[in-house]
Structures are given as structure tokens and as C-alpha cells.
Amino acid sequence: MLSHLLKATPRSKGIPFSTVALATSTANSPLPFASLLKECKSLSNARRIHQQILTRGFLSHPMNSLSSSSSSSMGTEILAAYLACGAPGDALSMLECLSPSPIFWWNALIRQDVNQGHLNHALFLCGHMQQFGTKPDHYTFPFLLKACGELPSFRRGVAIHAVVCRDGFEYNVFVCNALVAMYARCGASEEASRIFYEITKKGIDDIISWNSMVAAHVKSGNPHLALELFGKMSKSPNDNVRPHRSDIISLVNVLPACATLRAASEARQIHCHSLKNNLFADLFVGNAIIDVYAKCGMMDDALKVFESMNIKDVVTWNAMVTGYSQNGYFENALELFKEMQKERIALNVVTWSAVISGYAQRGLGHEALGVFRQMQQSGSDPNAVTIISLLSACAAVGALPQGMETHAHALRKCLMTWNDDDGEGEDRMVQNALIDMYSKCKSFNVARTIFDSIPLIEKNVVTWTVMIGGYAQHGDANAALELFSEMLLNASSVPPNPFTISCALMACARLAALRFGRQIHAYVIRNWYDAGMLFVSNCLIDMYSKCGDVGAAQGVFDMMPQKNSVSWTSLMTGYGMHGRGSEALCIFEEMQKVGLVPDGITFLVVLYACSHSGMVNEGLRYFHRMARDYGLDAGAEHYACVVDLLSRAGRLGEAQNLIEGMPMKPTAVVWVALISACRVHANVELAEYATERLLASESENDGSYTLLSNIYANAGRWRDVARIRLLMKKSGIKKRPGCSWVQDKNGTAVFFVGDRSHPQSQQIYALLASLIERIKAIGYVPQTHFALHDVDDEEKNSLLSEHSEKLALAYGILTSAPGSTIRITKNLRVCGDCHSAITFISVITDHEIILRDSSRFHHFKKGSCSCGGYW
């Protein structure tokens, strides 16, 4: 018709078809306009045709006898043209003019809104439609319910369900299937199950009903129920359920349930089912099978499926790259990633994120940042997962500037908000990752600002854990315990999980806060964490050991129903740091009897225990047995332990020979161990040699300068002391001030050298003076060479009496009940004079004194120390 009209007007060249066609269409019939509307592709032309129809009165003019359509059919032609031109507003205005307004076109408008994501407007149209006298039908309800599910809006979904029942559509399988899907998307799994049960009871169920319910169980976190229901889909004909119901969608829905449960056996059965029923050839099924095998840790099976697939897309490749990365086969992931680049397969955000995450998990932060730069150059935008992995990479290498740039990028791309409704979305994950990154980069003010900016009700357990863990591991352990207490005491906060508990125990271990650690232990017993209890128990062993109560650590160990190598190693470490090497070696032998094979870390602990107990021959024997009996090559850390073992025993020449014969370059730890022993044994020449080698290795170790300065001071070489101190000043190295703290019922009291800030300072100094006079009477002689200042002996005696550990001990005696144990912690190695003085004080007082320094524990009782001189 259009071509006929154009041919009939030879002078129409260059004139728009609508103008020419309308100008030449003078017949008193609407049919030419109907034909023009069907071929119209322009909104402006559709409006012109609409105007001409109105002008000529064809909207209400009856069609010719060849058509049985009423005048409203012309209106529907106009409406259809508007929809075809992408003008739903014009279409709605036209529909409102029709009487009666056809349900078909209301459904078309609602469907278009749902497909385009205009969900609230789709629901508005339903109410608007009814105002014009048109009721929804069995085609309307599925679209409305889909809109409620995708919003999600449980309240409006329930209201539509009520209308479904009122209007008698509860027997329509399409409507009922939509109800199941809506309730599942709204997180109402019980309502979804109830609808599904009613469908099957009525006998109107189909494959979509079953698939919807399986998907609902997976989404609601009930993978066991999903697998159980899937099994019923293929029952034998003798059962009540019709057989062979599963299809491609069924497999794609149920395989994530296997992945969640790590159900490898069921995954294999479903794989076989797909092969037997010719469903495996589908790309979506193949991708889902690769994904489930990868999440079950079965990368060999995943690779076989990958290689057997004739058709692959980027999702297929991503499933393999992500699987390799998450299962620790990062080299394979990287190889596949490079192959994707070589094959020119379009890399998407999932591919890039998997590689960045793999580097981050291995602590290769700089490499992860390099991949991110490649990602940006490729034009691919990061998502929340990318940002989280990138922040983890920055945290791993302490790259604060790059972490701040990532933070800014996340804000620019709106990948994080501050008002997430459920508190569990990706934005909260990004915020948690930011807190973790800033904490590990020791920027605690920023980390705490982000933490405090999240409303209490929206903080999840990860939010609390990363902040507490950041303080415990990298910052102020006291702040960690304060925040943990706040978490427990606030009724609106979430309860801690095993990781939170472990972070708090780590803080207790750092501070030697035994009382707080016992309270946490009691909380654990009351709330018994089945999941993660092994992890918590190992942390309890470590906490008790580092708080000076190795007997309690042994008690926790004995009560553990299950133990792993960390449990045994933690207990061995505890005995080692308390100088109880024989018990540590007994634990080592028992560990092997239960079938656990020692590794390099185990032998590190054994050598450490021997070193701190003066068991030189035993330590050397175990060192040589590593390679001979266990096939383990000694690393630099093992050599450092043996150097420490020999040096503590005064065998400095053997220690030097061992270092010179090492198969690898000596690390800073090796040289520092030798320098420390040189201070104890006053070997200035060897200390100078070791320091020169340490500095030549370009290893940063501020403590080596302090050690050498102290060695010179002990030898009375004050010019060399001044030279080293000047060098430290020019290099920006500051000597860490020594401090000691002691706990009582009122909290923790901290003391520095010459500290007079405590309210009971006068009583403390008076008691200390009295104690020193009393122990001098039984043989104590101040070791003035530990007063590292060029002053006379009388002033040196005064300086020695003001050392922080002596002040802490005096306070402990002043505030403790007779016979109670006094626990002191010092951040540096205990002074030799203080060690001697405390040994004498333990004779004249009825206290056991437990002192933890930076190296080990000292248990003073009745004139002897557990270190036996090896400290």
C-alpha cells in the first residue's frame, strides 16, 4: 500500500513519505492509514498520522465492509505504532482513550516496563488499568509477580497473591509458578514451599514449578533441600511423581547447591545424568559443571570437562581461571589467562578479578596492581570483587598510597555506599576491605573513621573482626580489647565468631592480659563454637603460653577432642619460651606417635626450645636429623636458631663458622642473633664484625645499632657509643624506650625508666629502696655496667634502681596479696642487673615472679630463675 501511494505521486521526489502519503490519501477510508502505521518507524511520523486520523475523524469512523473491526481497532493500530517506536507514554495516552481498553495492550505495556527494569511503574500500570475498568488476567499476574520479586517487595507480592486468589487464578500453573519465584526472590522460602506443595497437590505442576522450587531452595540457603527435590524430579514411573522431568534449567539450578555443600559425589552423578540425557552439550550446563568441580577442589575433573566442550565462551574460561586461582594453582590460572589473551578472547571483569585475587592471596601486591593497570588500559571497569581483591593486595605489601587511590576509585564508581539496607551487600564488603587495608597499612585513624561511620545495626561480624584484628596484629592491642568489650556489651551488635574471638585472644597474648584472656575463655565455653573451635583452641593455647600460664595451655590442649599440627606446635612453643625444653621435646615425640609428620616449622620450634633451655647437644642433633631422617632442607631461620643456640652457650666461634658455611646468604636474623650473644659474652670484636656484615647486606635492622651501642657501653668505649648514637640520629633511627607493665585487679599499670607519674609513686620508690637494701645484705651487688651512661658508680646505682621492671615489681608487691603470683611484661630484653636483683628479691618475698621480656619467660622463685642463665 505504501509503495502504491508513493508511485501514484510522481512529483513527490524529496518530500517525506508521510507528508506525500497523507496528502494524496483522500479516500474516505482509514485502511491506508492503518497500513502506514504498520510500516511507520519514526515517532514524529506516527504522531503526524495520528493527527491526520483525528482530523479526518477516522478514529471513530467505521471501517469498510472488508473489515469487521470496530473503530477501536484503529486506536490499537496507533497504540501498536507508538510501542514499535519506543514511545510507551504516547501508547498509554492512546490506551486511556479506548473504551473498553484491551487487556492485551495493558499487558504489553507492563511487560515492556518489567523487561526494561521499570518495576515500580509496571505495578503502577496494574492499578491504573483497573481504574479504566480492565482487570488483570493470567498473562498480567506473572509479569507483576516478577516485578515484585526483582524489587524485591514482599508486601506488594502478598497483595497481588490475594488478588490472584480473589479472581480465581490459583489453579493457573503459570501464575502459581510466578508466585513461587516471587516468594523465593523475596527471601520467603516457607511461602514458596507452601505454594509449590499446593501446586503438586492440585496436580497442575510442570517442569517450571519444580525448577522454580529448586532455585528457591538454593537462593534461601537450603542446598540439601534443593538436592532432595531434584532427586524427586526423576523418580521411577511407579512413584507418584512423573519421571524424567529435569531439563537444562534444572541442572543449572541444582549444580550451585552441590558447590555450596562441596558435594563432589552428587556433582558427578548430575554430570552423568546430563550425559545420559543429552543435556551436557548445552553451554550453560558445561559451564555449571566446571564451576561445581572447581568449587569442590576437583580441578582435574574441571579440566577434563573444559577440554571436552566443543563450544566455549568467556564464562567457560573464567570458571577455569577462577577455579585454579581459588584452589591454590595460581600458575595454572596465570597460564590460562595468558592463553586467553593470546587467543584474543574478550576478557571481562571476572577474568581480571580472578587474576588480581590470585596475586593478592599470594601476597604479591605489586603484581596485582600491575594487572589492575592492564585492566584499566583494556577499558574494563572493575566491580566490587575487583576492588576488594585490590585492597587485599595493597594491604599485603603495605601500599597505602595505592590503597587510597583504590578507595577514591571505589567512591567515583559508586562501588560503595553508606546506607546498604541489609548490611550484607557488596558495598559492606568493600567497606570491610577498606578497614582491613588501612589497618594493615597502620593508618588506624582512617580505618576507625570508616568503622565508626557505619551505623551499628549495619555492622556485620566481619566489620567488627577486621577492626579488632587490625588493632590486635598491627596497632594498639588495648584498643582491640576495648572494641571487643564494646561488641559484647552492646545488645544491638552481632555476636563474635571464632575469628573475632581469635583476634581478641591475640591481643591478650600481646599484652600478657591473662585475666581478660580467661574471661574470653569462659565466654567461649558458655557459647561453645562448634564451627571453628579447633582454631579458637589453638589460639587459647598460644594466649595462655604467652601470658605465662603454660599449665593452662596444657589443660586446653588435653581437653581438645581434635588436634592438628598447629595445636602440637603451639604447645611446644609455649614450653620452649618458658625454658622447659625437655617437655617440648616430649611433645615433639608424642606428635609423631599420633601420625603427624614434622615439617620445617615444627623443627624451628624444636630448635627454639633447645636454645632457650641450654640443650645445645640435643638442638644440634635435631638440626642434623632434619635432612638425614626427615628429608627437610634447613632454611635461614633454622640456621639462625642454631646460631642462637651456640651463642647463648658461649660457643661464639662455632656460631661464626656455622654462619660462614651456610648454603645460602645469611639473613639479618642470623647476624642479630650473633650480635645479641656478643653483648651477653662481651665480645666487642665479633660484634663489630657481625654488624659490618649486617649493614653490608643492606638489611634494615634498627636494633643492631642499639645492640652495638650497648656493647660499647659495657666495654666503657664511650666515644664509640657517642659515634653510634650520632649515626642513629643522622639516620633517623630512634631507640625504642623500655617499658614494663603489671596487671592488678584495677587494670594495667605501665612504667618507664625513672617514671614518677603513678599516683602511688612515693610508696613504690620507698618500697623499692627498702628491697634493694635488704637484698644487698644477702649478697646482691649492683652490676653497674648495665647503666649505659658515662657517669660515676653512685649515679649508676641510682639509674639502675629506676629501671622499669624494678618499678613494676615494687608496684606488684605493693598491691598484691601475700603469696600471689606477680606477672610483669617488658617490651625489651630484661636488664642483666634487674634479672639479678629480681632473683634475690624472690628470696625475701613470698611471691613467684613471672617476667616476660621480648625473648622469653623468666620464672623467679626462691632465689632461682627458670632460664638457667640462657636468656
RAUR-V764250 format. One record per pair of residues at least 6 apart in sequence whose ideal C-beta (glycine too) atoms are under 7 Angstrom apart, sorted by the first residue. I is the first residue (numbers start at 1). J is the second residue. Records with the same first field share a line. If there is no record, write none. Layout:
BEGIN
I->J  J
END
This chain:
BEGIN
1->32  35
2->21  35  36  39
5->21  24  25  32
6->12  17  20
8->24
9->20  24
12->20
18->45  48  49
21->36
22->48  49  52
25->32
29->64
30->53  58  61  63  74
31->64
33->49  52  53  58
34->74  77
36->49
37->46  49  77  78  81
40->46  49  81
41->85
42->85
43->85  87
46->81  82  85
50->78
53->59  74  78
58->74
59->71  74  75
60->71
61->71
62->71
63->69  73
72->98
75->94  97  98
76->102  105
78->94
79->91  94  95  105
82->90  91  94
83->91  108
88->109  112
91->109
92->109
95->101  105  106
96->132
100->133  134
101->132  134
103->134  137
106->125  129  134
107->139  140
109->125
110->122  125  126  140  143  144
111->143
113->121  122  125
114->122  143  146  147
119->147  150  151
122->143  144  147
123->144  147  156
126->136  140  144
135->167
138->169  172  174  175
141->160  164  169  175  178
142->174  175  178
144->160
145->157  160  178  179  182
146->178
148->156  157  160  182
149->157  181  182  185  186
150->185
152->185  186
154->186  188
157->182  183  186
161->179
164->170  175
169->175
170->176
171->202  204
173->199  204  205  206  209
176->195  199  204
177->208  209  212
179->195
180->192  195  196  209  212  213  216
181->212
183->191  192  195
184->192  212  215  216  219  220
187->220
189->216  217  220  222
192->213  216
196->209  213
199->205  209
207->245  247
210->229  233  245
211->249  250  253
213->229
214->226  229  230  250  253  254
215->253
217->225  226  229
218->226  253  256  257
223->257  260  261
226->254  257
227->254  257  263  266
230->246  250  254
232->241
233->245  246  250
234->243  244  245  246
235->241  243
236->243
237->243
248->279  282  284  285
251->270  274  279  285  288
252->284  285  288
254->270
255->267  270  288  289  292
258->266  267  270  292
259->291  292  295  296
262->296
264->296  298
267->292  293  296
271->289
274->280  285
279->285
280->286
283->311  313
286->305  309  316
287->315  316  319
289->305
290->302  305  306  316  319  320
291->319
293->301  302  305
294->302  319  322  323  327
297->327
299->323  324  327  329
302->320  323
306->316  320
309->316
314->345  346  348
317->336  340  345
318->350  351  354
320->336
321->333  336  337  351  354  355
322->350  354
324->330  332  333  336
325->333  354  357  358
330->358  362
333->354  355  358
334->355
337->351  355
340->347  351
347->378  380
348->380
349->380  381  382  383  386
352->371  375  380  386
353->383  385  386  389
355->371
356->368  371  372  386  389  390  393
357->389
359->367  368  371  393
360->368  389  392  393  396
363->396
365->393  394  396  397  399
366->397
368->389  390  393
369->393  402
372->390
375->382
381->413
384->415  426  429  430
387->406  410  415  430
388->429  430  433
390->406
391->403  406  433  434  437
392->433
394->402  403  406  437
395->436  437  440  441
398->440  441
400->441  443
403->437  441
407->434
410->416  430
415->430
416->427  430  431
417->427
418->453
420->427  428  458
423->458  460
424->460
428->460
431->450  454
432->462  463  466
434->450
435->447  450  451  463  466  467  470
436->466  470
438->446  447
439->447  466  467  470  474  475
440->470  474
442->474  475
444->470  475
447->467  470
451->463  467
454->463
456->490  492  493
457->492
459->493
460->494
461->494  496  497  500
464->487  493  494  496  500
465->499  500  503
467->483
468->480  483  484  500  503  504
469->503
471->477  479  480  483  507
472->480  503  506  507  510
473->506
477->507  510  511
478->511
480->503  504  507
481->504  507  513  516
484->504
487->493  496
497->532
498->529  531  532  535  536
501->520  524  536
502->535  536  539
504->520
505->517  520  539  540  543
506->539
508->516  517  520  543  547
509->542  543  546  547
512->546  547  548  823  825  852
513->547  743
514->547  548  549  823
515->743
517->543  544  547
521->540
524->536
529->536
534->562  564
537->556  560  567
538->566  567  570
540->556
541->553  556  557  567  570  571  574
542->570
544->550  552  553  556
545->553  573  574  577
548->823  850  852  857
550->574  575  578
553->571  574
554->571
557->567  571
560->567
565->596
568->587  591  596
569->601  602  605
571->587
572->584  587  588  605  609
573->605
575->583  584  587  609
576->584  605  608  609  612
577->612  856  857
578->857  859  866
579->612  613  856  857  866  867  868
580->613
581->609  610  612  613  615
584->606  609
585->606  609  618
588->606
592->598
598->630
600->632  635
603->622  626  632  638
604->637  638  641
606->622
607->619  622  623  638  641  642  645
608->641
610->618  619  622  645
611->619  641  644  645  648
612->856  870
613->870
614->649  868  870
616->645  646  649
619->642  645
623->634  638  642
626->632  634
627->633  634
636->664  666  667  670
637->669
639->658  662  670
640->667  669  670  673
642->658
643->655  658  659  670  673  674
644->673
646->654  655  658
647->655  673  674  677
648->677  870
650->681
652->677  681  683  686
655->674
656->686
659->666  670  674
668->694  697  699  701
671->690  693  694
672->701  703  704
674->690
675->687  690  691  704  707  708
676->707
678->686  687  690  711
679->687  707  710  711  714
682->714  715
684->711  715
687->708  711
691->704  708
694->701  704
702->733
705->724  727  728  733
706->735
708->724
709->721  724  725
710->788
712->720  721  724
713->721  788
714->785
718->790
736->828
737->752
738->753  804  826  827  828
739->750  751  752  804  827
740->751  804  805  808  824  825  826
741->748  749  750  808  825
742->749  808  811  812  822  823  824
743->823
744->815  816
749->758  811
751->804  807  808
752->804
753->802  803  804
754->802
755->804  807
758->764
760->811  814
763->814
764->807  810  811  814
767->810  813  814
768->801  806  807  810
771->810  841
772->801
774->844
775->837  840  841  844
778->840  843
780->836  837  840
782->797  800  833
783->832  833  836
784->793  796  797  800
786->800  831  832  833
787->796  799  800
789->799
800->833
803->831  834
804->826
805->824  826  830  831  834  851
806->834  837
808->824
809->822  824  838  841  849
812->822  824
813->822  845  847
816->822  847
818->846
819->846
820->847
821->847  848  850
822->847  849
823->850
824->849  851
825->852
826->851  853
827->854
828->853  854
829->853  854  855
830->851  853  858
835->858
838->849  851  860
839->860  863  864  865
842->849  860  861  862  863
843->862  863
848->859  861
849->860
850->857  859
851->858  860
855->871
856->867  871
858->865  866  867  871
859->865  866
END
